[in-house]
Amino acid sequence: MREQEKTTTFDRLNSIDCAPQAFKSFIMFLENGQYQLHGGVDPLSLCQQYGAPLYVYDAAIIKRQYDRIRNAFSVPDLQIMYACKALSNINILRYMRQLGAGLDTVSIQEVELGLKAGFTASEIIYTPNCVSIDEIAEAVALGVKINIDNTSVLEQFGQMFPDYPVCLRINPHILAGLNAKTSVGHIDSKFGISFHQMPLVQRIIKVTGTKIIGVHMHTGSGILDPDVFLQGAEILFNIAAEFPNLEYLDFGSGFKVPYRQGDAETDIEELGQKISKRFKDFCKEIGRDLTLMFEPGKFLVSEAGSFLVKVNVVKQTTSTVFAGIDSGLNHLIRPMFYDAYHEISNVSNPEGKKRFYTVVGYICETDTFGINRKIGEIKEGDTLCIHNAGAYCFSMASNYNSRFRPPEVFVLDGQAHLIRERETMEDLLKGQIQLPIFSNAKAEVEHG
Ligand SMILES: Cc1ncc(COP(=O)(O)O)c(C=O)c1O
């Protein structure tokens, strides 16, 4: 009966306009006319408790996505390295480790965060781009796996650390992904060592003695077609065959997730079948079992995140009805930065009559979350949910306009936990050095 009720609820959710029909499961369900998170958590009461704007992440969705990848690939050794740039709260990192993931990092700070979260050095891969050789030396001192994406760095590295084995990030010259800003495996991209440069790589490692233990690629974000991954994989197989000490192949990430009604996602099950078969054949060809790695970020956490915001004003102009919210591109930059689409629904009025709104933020420039969206009728004070706010949302948030960054809540087994406090004026001033020369002005401010 309970199961039946759930299906009915989900069907109802899918039947209203603001619910993305393509989503196999959606983070919020309608229960007795009210939105609820998995495990029966009420987003409105979360806002009452912690205030808005508020980021909420649901562990059940992260686990579902993690299990989907794990089950899709049937190879003897699969390692899922969570790309922590997507969402880097230390509790999320610890949860990923509990699920069995390793960590993909791109800065020495992410490496350090990973170690603080409890990952061992060997569970972390560091894939820097255009960082100083000094930063790479710090990663050596910490003992993590290192990915080199430049022949000049390979040469310097080999002379400094001849005994430290590395992985090569290959540029496969594949133009893939949804957005030019995240398409990183093409010929004009700054990332990776071109697969045409293998003769130079061989010359360098012959002289330095560097052992190559991994080969890696990452071509972009939001890649729908499994064949794009296979095309890249073939390039990596060709290169991998040249390195007798190889231990792993890392196919990066870029799995597409649905953001809007009718959106498709990467068919991870089809991808898993195709890659697993080809990977096992390759291991047979070279006579050794290698580890297969992926570095998903968005696929693991995007759908798990909801961004809850309050409507400050409803403003009708000559051409538009704006819903102005208590947030902006400072908290969630993807729509303005990537033209990304995020579904928006009115949590306060889920079953209300649908009206058209352009949802905008409070930042002092064009700051649009969604244009002409059909949303349950909005009143000032209502709470809206911006969906798919788990990946590249909080982690890209800033203090622009001197606004505080919002708190984060993590829902685990139906229990909500505060995992980051709302910032305060002290946080804004932290690290700023107030010059004594202005001390009178400071005193005036302090004493009115
Ligand atoms: C090297 C590397 N690996 C993995 C990822 C994660 O990609 P996605 O979030 O699309 O899964 C990124 C994203 O930028 C990346 O640069």
The ligand as a Gaussian input file, in Angstrom:
#p B3LYP/6-31G(d) Opt

LIG

0 1
 C       39.613000      16.241000     -14.484000
 C       38.155000      16.213000     -14.183000
 N       37.597000      15.062000     -13.773000
 C       36.283000      14.984000     -13.463000
 C       35.449000      16.085000     -13.564000
 C       33.996000      15.948000     -13.193000
 O       33.144000      16.139000     -14.268000
 P       31.572000      16.003000     -14.088000
 O       31.181000      16.896000     -12.965000
 O       31.004000      16.424000     -15.391000
 O       31.275000      14.599000     -13.743000
 C       35.980000      17.301000     -14.009000
 C       35.104000      18.485000     -14.154000
 O       35.457000      19.556000     -14.478000
 C       37.366000      17.370000     -14.333000
 O       37.927000      18.509000     -14.726000

